[in-house]
Amino acid sequence: MLGAKVTVKRIGKDDGEKPFWISFSDLMTALMVVFLLVMSVALLSVTKDVTAAQKAEAQRREDIKELLAELKKASERDVFSGVTVHDDLQNPYIDFGWLATFDLDRSYLTRGQATFLRAFIPEILAVADTEKGRHWFKQVVVEGYTDKTGQYLHNLDLSLRRSERVVCVLLETPGPADAPLTDKQKVQVRHLFLVGGYSSNSAKADAASSRRIELKLKFWELNDSDPRGETDARDETAAPGSCELGVQ
């Protein structure tokens, strides 16, 4: 018994001193997983926002196409023969051709031309007063043009007066044989129509057709806000005044 060999199991030093905390590599792996989860959620949110914006822009374009199609449909009626609605979304405009051209160095519209404009402009106002029109229609810019005869500054002034003449024709009281715009339509004109002069910068092939006016159609962008706000009640009833351009 005394000579029996006794074996004692040693407890390894490492077994008692192994660290309790997770290793550095495990920590980095966990952080990477958390980072990937956060990025996935963020990317999903951004993708969702982009998709919503794309859908909204696509709907805006479709609505504007419908508005332009309505104007084009009106222009194709026999009574408005000669009017062309250019429905390019990048630059939509209405060309009246010979129906709104001017004599050399003159800004005066004939009675027939004035009557025609007072008949067609309500078609634009009607489209602008639809639900989609009130949402997207921003402005109608009346742009006047001249031929290349004469000096630039003179033509610039002349083209501006030609634009102003159109607005005068719409707001003034016509002769007894012509039907004027209604008070509501005149308010719409004052809210929507702007004038601009472009001289001979966009002359056509011949001088006669260069002396013209065009209506540029402007629409709101997605993030635009209408600065006009609610219509001032005084603006609804105030008289537009008289045209001071004279006959020339």
Helices and strands as residue ranges (DSSP letters): H 13-17, H 24-75, G 78-80, E 84-86, E 93-95, G 97-100, H 111-128, H 131-136, E 137-144, H 152-171, H 183-192, E 193-197, H 207-210, E 213-219, H 233-237
